[in-house]
Amino acid sequence: MIDDILSELLVSEKRLRRRTPVRLKQIRNEIQEISERIDVKLDLSSSFLERGHFQERDLILVDKIPLAMQIQTDSGKLWYPTIRGILSWGAETNSASVDHGAIPFLMNGADCMGAGVHQADPEIEAGDLMWIKDQQHGKPLAIGMAIVSGNEMAEMEKGKAIRTIHWVGDELWELET
């Protein structure tokens, strides 16, 4: 009985809340910010758009899929694509490639260590939002915040390079809308 109540409480906490349909003009600034951040022109004019809230984070849903999230940084709240957003919109910039050995750790939510980074966008500065991809396939693995610049990241042999925020397999990734 108690286990049923506890599991019901846990499940109810992991659902999308405050889900409301919005028009493109209502989130035009957010879409523009995301577009500039990943250097991709986004055309969402024919999409069904919603705003929602999941685990202390605001989301933008496109055709019922969470493709963007608001992240608290030192410089305020910024919008950035989720991993599904990176996949959907085909972002190329602001990324770092990691070797095969780093993948299991990233899939458990660990911060990305500099030794695992083989290549990083030189435009990345410390504090920038970025995404981490598999070196071999180029697929996104995680979203994070750079602790050091892109050039330093690629040269590091020890220490943390990226603070992981969202990864493949976390609750946001598993969210069923």
C-alpha positions in Angstrom: 0.0 0.0 0.0 2.7 2.5 1.0 4.8 1.5 -2.0 1.9 2.2 -4.3 1.4 5.6 -2.8 5.1 6.4 -3.1 5.4 5.2 -6.7 2.3 7.3 -7.6 3.9 10.4 -6.0 7.1 9.8 -7.9 5.3 9.3 -11.2 3.2 12.4 -10.7 6.3 14.5 -10.1 7.9 13.4 -13.4 5.2 14.7 -15.8 5.0 17.7 -17.9 3.1 20.5 -16.2 1.5 23.9 -17.2 1.3 22.8 -20.8 -0.3 25.5 -22.9 -0.5 26.0 -26.7 1.2 29.2 -27.9 1.4 31.1 -31.2 4.7 31.6 -32.9 4.6 35.4 -32.3 4.4 34.7 -28.5 7.7 32.8 -28.5 9.4 34.6 -31.4 12.2 36.0 -29.2 12.9 32.5 -27.7 13.0 30.9 -31.1 15.4 33.7 -32.4 17.7 33.1 -29.3 17.8 29.4 -30.0 18.4 30.0 -33.7 21.3 32.3 -33.0 22.8 30.0 -30.4 23.0 26.9 -32.7 23.4 28.9 -36.0 20.4 27.3 -37.7 17.4 29.1 -39.3 14.3 27.7 -37.6 11.0 27.7 -39.5 8.3 26.7 -37.1 5.4 28.5 -38.9 3.5 25.2 -39.7 4.2 23.5 -36.3 2.0 23.1 -33.3 3.8 25.0 -30.5 3.4 24.6 -26.7 5.1 25.8 -23.6 5.4 23.5 -20.6 7.3 23.0 -17.4 9.2 19.9 -16.3 11.3 19.5 -13.2 12.1 23.2 -12.6 12.7 23.9 -16.3 10.6 25.6 -18.9 10.2 23.9 -22.2 9.1 24.6 -25.7 7.3 21.7 -27.4 7.1 21.5 -31.2 4.5 19.1 -32.4 4.3 17.7 -28.9 8.1 17.0 -28.6 10.2 19.0 -26.2 12.8 20.6 -28.5 14.0 23.5 -26.4 14.6 24.2 -22.7 15.4 27.2 -20.5 18.7 26.8 -18.6 19.8 28.9 -15.6 23.4 30.2 -16.2 25.6 32.8 -14.5 24.3 35.4 -17.1 20.6 34.6 -16.5 18.1 32.2 -18.0 19.0 31.1 -21.6 17.1 29.0 -24.1 18.9 26.1 -25.7 17.7 23.0 -27.7 17.2 19.7 -26.0 19.0 16.7 -27.5 15.9 16.0 -29.5 16.1 19.6 -30.7 19.7 19.2 -31.8 18.7 16.0 -33.7 15.6 17.7 -35.2 17.2 21.0 -36.2 20.6 19.6 -37.4 22.9 21.9 -35.3 26.6 21.8 -36.2 28.2 24.5 -34.1 28.9 24.8 -30.3 29.8 21.1 -30.0 32.6 18.9 -28.7 33.4 15.4 -29.9 34.2 12.7 -27.3 35.8 9.3 -27.7 34.0 6.0 -27.2 35.4 5.6 -23.6 33.5 8.7 -22.4 30.0 7.6 -23.6 29.0 5.3 -20.7 29.9 8.0 -18.2 27.9 10.7 -20.1 24.9 8.3 -20.3 24.9 8.2 -16.5 24.9 12.0 -16.2 28.6 12.5 -15.3 30.4 15.7 -16.2 32.6 15.5 -19.3 36.3 15.2 -18.6 38.8 17.0 -20.8 40.7 13.8 -21.5 37.7 12.4 -23.4 37.3 15.5 -25.6 39.0 15.0 -29.0 37.7 18.0 -30.8 35.8 21.1 -29.7 34.5 24.2 -31.5 37.1 26.9 -31.0 34.3 29.6 -30.7 33.2 28.0 -27.3 34.0 30.1 -24.3 33.8 29.2 -20.6 30.2 29.4 -19.5 28.7 28.8 -22.9 26.0 26.3 -23.5 27.1 23.5 -25.8 26.4 20.0 -26.9 28.5 16.9 -26.7 28.6 14.4 -29.6 30.0 10.9 -30.3 33.2 11.3 -32.3 32.5 8.3 -34.5 28.9 8.9 -35.5 28.4 12.6 -34.7 25.2 11.9 -32.7 24.4 14.1 -29.7 24.9 12.6 -26.3 24.5 15.4 -23.9 23.9 19.2 -23.4 26.2 21.0 -21.0 28.0 24.2 -20.0 31.6 24.7 -20.9 33.9 25.0 -17.9 36.8 26.0 -20.1 37.2 27.3 -23.7 36.9 25.1 -26.7 40.6 25.3 -27.4 41.5 24.4 -23.8 39.0 21.6 -23.9 40.7 19.9 -26.8 44.1 20.2 -25.2 43.2 19.0 -21.7 44.6 15.8 -20.3 42.8 15.8 -16.9 40.0 17.7 -15.1 36.4 18.6 -16.0 35.7 20.4 -19.2 31.9 20.4 -19.5 29.2 20.4 -16.8 26.5 18.1 -18.0 22.9 19.4 -17.8 20.8 17.0 -20.0 21.8 13.6 -21.5 20.4 10.7 -23.5 18.5 8.5 -21.1 17.7 11.2 -18.4 14.1 12.0 -17.4 13.7 14.8 -19.9 14.9 12.4 -22.7 12.5 9.7 -21.5 9.6 12.2 -21.1 6.5 10.9 -22.9 4.2 13.7 -24.0 
